[in-house]
């Protein structure tokens, strides 16, 4: 009985000792690499100039001290990928998502990405209303 209690206590302490940094590092391993797919407009009322795109994301540069992942986002234009920009994403273990808040004058939105196996799902959502603006569907790219 005492040994059962000791074992349970050891397991509890081991579980509590697993830091968010370790969890985040494991999640970083799931997303690191190249992804290609689509980024489709879902709300033209909020973003009337939005265009559906073929996209290429490169997730790299895991920073354990800040808990961020760097991503380079590109879109296909005339057969060549052009930069849409780069950003650092933060991981939220509670939702298993990587996200970045865009703070532009007159408009704020949040990019969120979630990995399930070899698929990357993402959204761009308006911060004021919570409405989705874009939907990303991509697959891991093996060269």
N, C-alpha and C positions, 0 to 999 in steps of 0.2 A: 504494500500500500504506500509506504513511504517512498519506495523507488518509483512508483507510478507518478506520484506527486512531483518528485524531483525531475523525472523525465518531462512531464508536462511543463514545469517551470523552465527547464532548459529550452524546450521548443518555443515557448512564449518569448523568452529572452532572445533567441536567435531570430524570431520573426520581427521583434521590435528593433533589433540591431540592423536590419536591412534598411539602409538609408535611402531617401528619395534619389540621391545621386546614383546609386546602384540601379534602381528601377529605371531612371532616366537613361543611363548608359545602355541598358538592354533595349529600351525603346529606340534609342539612337541607331543601334545596329539594324533595327528593322527598316529604317527609312533611308539610311545612307546608300547612295548610288544614284543611277540615272533612271528616270521615269519618262515615258512618252504616252501621249493620249490626247484628250480633248478638253477644252475649257469652253463650256456652252453658256450663253446668256440665258438667264431665267427670269429677269424682271426688267423690261425695257421702259417701264414707267420711271424707275429710279435711275437707270443708265440707258438713255435712249440711243447713245452712240455706240453701245456695246456691239462687238462682233464675235461670232463663234470662231474659235481658233484651234489649230493643232499646236500642242505645247510640248516642251521638253524641260524637265526640272532636273537639276543636279543638286542633290543634298550632300553636303560635305562639311568639313571643319567643325566637328563636335567640340564644343568648348565646355569642359567639365566645371570650370570655376564659375561660369555664368549660367550654366544649364541651358545653353542655346545651341541651335543647329543652323548652319548657314545654308541658304538655298539660292541658286542662280536660276531664274525663270526666263525661258525663251519661247518665242512663238515662230511658227513657220510662215515666211513671207516669200513668195516667188521661188519656192524650192530651197530656201536657206533659212536657218534659224537666226533670229535677231533678238537681242536682249530686251526683256521687259523690265529688268531690274533685279536687284539682289536684296535679300532681307535675312534677318536673324529671327528664328522661330523659337518660342518657349514651349516646353512640354508641360501638359497638365495630365497627371496620372489619373485623376478622377474621371476624365473623359477620354483618356488615351489619345489625345490630339496634340498636334503641333500647331501653334498659332502665332500670328503677328498682326498688331493693330496698325493700320495705315492712318496717319493723321495729316490729311491734306486740307488746305484752306477751303472751307465750305463743305467738306464731306469727310466723314470718318467711316472706315469699314474694317472688317477683320477677316484675314485669310485663316482658314483652319484646314489641316490635313490629318488624315487617319489612314493607317496602313492595315490591311487585312490580307495576309499571305503575300501574294505577288501583285496586289492591287492597291493603288493609292486613290483615295476618295478625298475630294476637297471642296470647299465652298468659299465664296466671298460673300459676306453678309454686311448689310448696312447696319451701323451701330445704333443709329437713332431708332429705327423701326424693327430691327432684327430680321428684316426681309432678306432673302437670298438674292444675290445679284448674278453669281456665276456658280456653275457646278463643274468640278474637275473629275474626270475619270481617266486614270493612267495605269499602265502596266510597267513592271520593272523591265528595263531595257538591257538586254545582254548583247554585247557587241561581238 
